[in-house]
Amino acid sequence: MIAACFRAMGTTVAVTTGAEAGIEATRRLFAEVEATLSRFLPNSELSRVNASISSPITVGPMFAEVLAIASDLRLRTGGLVDVGVGADVVSWGYDRSFAAMPAAISSAPTPMPAGWWAIDGDLLTLSPGTAIDLGGVAKGWTCDLAVDRHLALLVSAGGDVRSALSEATVDILDPAGDRVARVSLGRGALATSSTARRRWKAGDVDAHHLIDPRTGRPAQSPVVSATAIAATAVEAEAGAKAILIRGAHGLAWADEQPWIRGAIVVWDDGAVYGTVDVELAA
Amino acid sequence: MIRNIRNRFPALRWMSVVGWTTVTMAWITAIIARTVAAAPVETPVPVPDQDPPAVLQSVPAAAPVLPGQGLIVLRSTPSAIPEAEVIVVSAPAGTSSPTASVSSGS
């Protein structure tokens, strides 16, 4: 097997393949998805859609496919994972890549719930003022695509892991970098979402990138890091975010979801809890 | 009165009556003492420093709601959570069996 890393989507992507060509093919795939779905690139399709004042809008096949998945995940998470929070994310100051952001903005915005949107085939309908942010979906979806297209055996990108290896193990790290569990993942996916990084000051409010669509504010939760295990990375990523936003009820909710195979949370005091179906490795 | 009773018994018989009466009294006293000792003793309840209901109410906010199938406590010792981004990746190259190890944390 061959392993390599490259930068894409504002994070480090680690790829394990059976052939060297798979590394380059995976890198090209990430670049292609980022060029279409990034809200930080002014010429991306997403930027054009968010700048458009007409609705409905016809979108390309990749955009339509990701939005169809996002629509399904919004339903499964009870609306807690909603790509319609784009305007909220921008109003809180996260309007450029995190590396280019200032440490603080002058004041906190007036919070507003996520905007309404719907996708029907390739036709996207948006309520006025609604902007799409695919940051919580696109990365996991690209990891899935690389494995499903047999470009890679394992892809790890910014906390999202998708594996086609029967004996893959994943170390779950807390925000301090200490290992809290080693999970036998095998063929499947796992994602970790955290509010302990990508933080900044908005006025006197401690802001972070995870917006609660119900309030339009950065999620308030005793959980600082949540990990979900699922069949695909895009599901795991949505599951982890929903667990974190649900806070004290997150694990109990995850336990009831047939599409979430297990979950681990790190509490704000450093305690770590998991559901019983998490397969821990030695 | 004692003399009247004593006159009814010969000397040896009288000693026997006194002896058995003493033994019987001691036996009854022992039974009563044991019964009293077995009875529950009401001890004064110490007054706690904190109001117990307030302590119980603080528990749900500090711990997760228990999932239906139960919960694993992977680490109970509180530890400081500094802000950090850690992505550690390692995958064995050239191994014969399909294995890999990566980390997930953000």
HADDOCK unambig.tbl for C-alpha pairs under 7 A between the chains (distance, minus, plus):
assign (segid A and resid 1 and name CA) (segid B and resid 93 and name CA) 5.10 0.50 0.50
assign (segid A and resid 1 and name CA) (segid B and resid 94 and name CA) 5.26 0.50 0.50
assign (segid A and resid 1 and name CA) (segid B and resid 95 and name CA) 6.71 0.50 0.50
assign (segid A and resid 2 and name CA) (segid B and resid 93 and name CA) 5.44 0.50 0.50
assign (segid A and resid 3 and name CA) (segid B and resid 91 and name CA) 6.15 0.50 0.50
assign (segid A and resid 3 and name CA) (segid B and resid 93 and name CA) 6.65 0.50 0.50
assign (segid A and resid 14 and name CA) (segid B and resid 89 and name CA) 6.79 0.50 0.50
assign (segid A and resid 158 and name CA) (segid B and resid 106 and name CA) 6.74 0.50 0.50
assign (segid A and resid 159 and name CA) (segid B and resid 104 and name CA) 4.52 0.50 0.50
assign (segid A and resid 159 and name CA) (segid B and resid 105 and name CA) 5.20 0.50 0.50
assign (segid A and resid 159 and name CA) (segid B and resid 106 and name CA) 5.71 0.50 0.50
assign (segid A and resid 160 and name CA) (segid B and resid 104 and name CA) 6.73 0.50 0.50
assign (segid A and resid 165 and name CA) (segid B and resid 98 and name CA) 6.01 0.50 0.50
assign (segid A and resid 165 and name CA) (segid B and resid 99 and name CA) 6.39 0.50 0.50
assign (segid A and resid 166 and name CA) (segid B and resid 98 and name CA) 6.89 0.50 0.50
assign (segid A and resid 167 and name CA) (segid B and resid 98 and name CA) 6.52 0.50 0.50
assign (segid A and resid 167 and name CA) (segid B and resid 99 and name CA) 4.91 0.50 0.50
assign (segid A and resid 167 and name CA) (segid B and resid 100 and name CA) 6.87 0.50 0.50
assign (segid A and resid 168 and name CA) (segid B and resid 99 and name CA) 5.32 0.50 0.50
assign (segid A and resid 168 and name CA) (segid B and resid 100 and name CA) 4.80 0.50 0.50
assign (segid A and resid 168 and name CA) (segid B and resid 101 and name CA) 5.77 0.50 0.50
assign (segid A and resid 169 and name CA) (segid B and resid 100 and name CA) 6.44 0.50 0.50
assign (segid A and resid 169 and name CA) (segid B and resid 101 and name CA) 4.92 0.50 0.50
assign (segid A and resid 169 and name CA) (segid B and resid 102 and name CA) 6.68 0.50 0.50
assign (segid A and resid 170 and name CA) (segid B and resid 101 and name CA) 5.59 0.50 0.50
assign (segid A and resid 170 and name CA) (segid B and resid 102 and name CA) 4.91 0.50 0.50
assign (segid A and resid 170 and name CA) (segid B and resid 103 and name CA) 5.07 0.50 0.50
assign (segid A and resid 170 and name CA) (segid B and resid 104 and name CA) 6.64 0.50 0.50
assign (segid A and resid 171 and name CA) (segid B and resid 102 and name CA) 6.22 0.50 0.50
assign (segid A and resid 171 and name CA) (segid B and resid 103 and name CA) 4.40 0.50 0.50
assign (segid A and resid 171 and name CA) (segid B and resid 104 and name CA) 6.16 0.50 0.50
assign (segid A and resid 172 and name CA) (segid B and resid 103 and name CA) 5.85 0.50 0.50
assign (segid A and resid 172 and name CA) (segid B and resid 104 and name CA) 5.12 0.50 0.50
assign (segid A and resid 172 and name CA) (segid B and resid 105 and name CA) 5.91 0.50 0.50
assign (segid A and resid 173 and name CA) (segid B and resid 103 and name CA) 6.87 0.50 0.50
assign (segid A and resid 173 and name CA) (segid B and resid 104 and name CA) 6.16 0.50 0.50
assign (segid A and resid 173 and name CA) (segid B and resid 105 and name CA) 4.77 0.50 0.50
assign (segid A and resid 174 and name CA) (segid B and resid 105 and name CA) 6.21 0.50 0.50
assign (segid A and resid 175 and name CA) (segid B and resid 81 and name CA) 6.20 0.50 0.50
assign (segid A and resid 175 and name CA) (segid B and resid 82 and name CA) 6.66 0.50 0.50
assign (segid A and resid 175 and name CA) (segid B and resid 83 and name CA) 6.23 0.50 0.50
assign (segid A and resid 175 and name CA) (segid B and resid 84 and name CA) 5.50 0.50 0.50
assign (segid A and resid 175 and name CA) (segid B and resid 85 and name CA) 6.63 0.50 0.50
assign (segid A and resid 175 and name CA) (segid B and resid 105 and name CA) 6.75 0.50 0.50
assign (segid A and resid 175 and name CA) (segid B and resid 106 and name CA) 6.29 0.50 0.50
assign (segid A and resid 176 and name CA) (segid B and resid 81 and name CA) 5.62 0.50 0.50
assign (segid A and resid 176 and name CA) (segid B and resid 82 and name CA) 5.51 0.50 0.50
assign (segid A and resid 176 and name CA) (segid B and resid 83 and name CA) 6.65 0.50 0.50
assign (segid A and resid 176 and name CA) (segid B and resid 84 and name CA) 5.67 0.50 0.50
assign (segid A and resid 177 and name CA) (segid B and resid 86 and name CA) 5.59 0.50 0.50
assign (segid A and resid 180 and name CA) (segid B and resid 74 and name CA) 6.91 0.50 0.50
assign (segid A and resid 191 and name CA) (segid B and resid 104 and name CA) 6.71 0.50 0.50
assign (segid A and resid 192 and name CA) (segid B and resid 104 and name CA) 6.02 0.50 0.50
assign (segid A and resid 192 and name CA) (segid B and resid 105 and name CA) 5.54 0.50 0.50
assign (segid A and resid 192 and name CA) (segid B and resid 106 and name CA) 6.40 0.50 0.50
assign (segid A and resid 193 and name CA) (segid B and resid 106 and name CA) 6.26 0.50 0.50
assign (segid A and resid 194 and name CA) (segid B and resid 106 and name CA) 5.61 0.50 0.50
assign (segid A and resid 196 and name CA) (segid B and resid 83 and name CA) 5.32 0.50 0.50
assign (segid A and resid 197 and name CA) (segid B and resid 83 and name CA) 5.77 0.50 0.50
assign (segid A and resid 197 and name CA) (segid B and resid 84 and name CA) 6.21 0.50 0.50
assign (segid A and resid 197 and name CA) (segid B and resid 85 and name CA) 6.46 0.50 0.50
assign (segid A and resid 197 and name CA) (segid B and resid 106 and name CA) 6.91 0.50 0.50
assign (segid A and resid 248 and name CA) (segid B and resid 63 and name CA) 6.59 0.50 0.50
assign (segid A and resid 248 and name CA) (segid B and resid 64 and name CA) 4.35 0.50 0.50
assign (segid A and resid 248 and name CA) (segid B and resid 65 and name CA) 5.60 0.50 0.50
assign (segid A and resid 249 and name CA) (segid B and resid 64 and name CA) 6.20 0.50 0.50
assign (segid A and resid 249 and name CA) (segid B and resid 65 and name CA) 5.23 0.50 0.50
assign (segid A and resid 251 and name CA) (segid B and resid 64 and name CA) 6.99 0.50 0.50
assign (segid A and resid 251 and name CA) (segid B and resid 67 and name CA) 6.09 0.50 0.50
assign (segid A and resid 252 and name CA) (segid B and resid 65 and name CA) 6.10 0.50 0.50
assign (segid A and resid 252 and name CA) (segid B and resid 66 and name CA) 5.93 0.50 0.50
assign (segid A and resid 252 and name CA) (segid B and resid 67 and name CA) 3.83 0.50 0.50
assign (segid A and resid 252 and name CA) (segid B and resid 68 and name CA) 6.66 0.50 0.50
assign (segid A and resid 255 and name CA) (segid B and resid 67 and name CA) 5.92 0.50 0.50
assign (segid A and resid 255 and name CA) (segid B and resid 68 and name CA) 6.91 0.50 0.50
assign (segid A and resid 269 and name CA) (segid B and resid 78 and name CA) 5.18 0.50 0.50
assign (segid A and resid 269 and name CA) (segid B and resid 79 and name CA) 6.15 0.50 0.50
assign (segid A and resid 269 and name CA) (segid B and resid 80 and name CA) 6.75 0.50 0.50
assign (segid A and resid 270 and name CA) (segid B and resid 78 and name CA) 4.61 0.50 0.50
assign (segid A and resid 270 and name CA) (segid B and resid 79 and name CA) 4.57 0.50 0.50
assign (segid A and resid 270 and name CA) (segid B and resid 80 and name CA) 6.16 0.50 0.50
assign (segid A and resid 270 and name CA) (segid B and resid 81 and name CA) 6.25 0.50 0.50
assign (segid A and resid 271 and name CA) (segid B and resid 75 and name CA) 5.20 0.50 0.50
assign (segid A and resid 271 and name CA) (segid B and resid 76 and name CA) 4.77 0.50 0.50
assign (segid A and resid 271 and name CA) (segid B and resid 77 and name CA) 6.04 0.50 0.50
assign (segid A and resid 271 and name CA) (segid B and resid 78 and name CA) 5.35 0.50 0.50
assign (segid A and resid 272 and name CA) (segid B and resid 73 and name CA) 6.12 0.50 0.50
assign (segid A and resid 272 and name CA) (segid B and resid 74 and name CA) 5.18 0.50 0.50
assign (segid A and resid 272 and name CA) (segid B and resid 75 and name CA) 4.76 0.50 0.50
assign (segid A and resid 272 and name CA) (segid B and resid 76 and name CA) 6.45 0.50 0.50
assign (segid A and resid 273 and name CA) (segid B and resid 71 and name CA) 6.73 0.50 0.50
assign (segid A and resid 273 and name CA) (segid B and resid 72 and name CA) 5.56 0.50 0.50
assign (segid A and resid 273 and name CA) (segid B and resid 73 and name CA) 4.61 0.50 0.50
assign (segid A and resid 273 and name CA) (segid B and resid 74 and name CA) 5.44 0.50 0.50
assign (segid A and resid 273 and name CA) (segid B and resid 75 and name CA) 6.99 0.50 0.50
assign (segid A and resid 274 and name CA) (segid B and resid 71 and name CA) 5.82 0.50 0.50
assign (segid A and resid 274 and name CA) (segid B and resid 72 and name CA) 4.87 0.50 0.50
assign (segid A and resid 274 and name CA) (segid B and resid 73 and name CA) 6.43 0.50 0.50
assign (segid A and resid 274 and name CA) (segid B and resid 74 and name CA) 6.83 0.50 0.50
assign (segid A and resid 275 and name CA) (segid B and resid 70 and name CA) 6.60 0.50 0.50
assign (segid A and resid 275 and name CA) (segid B and resid 71 and name CA) 5.03 0.50 0.50
assign (segid A and resid 275 and name CA) (segid B and resid 72 and name CA) 5.89 0.50 0.50
assign (segid A and resid 276 and name CA) (segid B and resid 69 and name CA) 6.69 0.50 0.50
assign (segid A and resid 276 and name CA) (segid B and resid 70 and name CA) 6.09 0.50 0.50
assign (segid A and resid 276 and name CA) (segid B and resid 71 and name CA) 5.65 0.50 0.50
assign (segid A and resid 276 and name CA) (segid B and resid 72 and name CA) 5.82 0.50 0.50
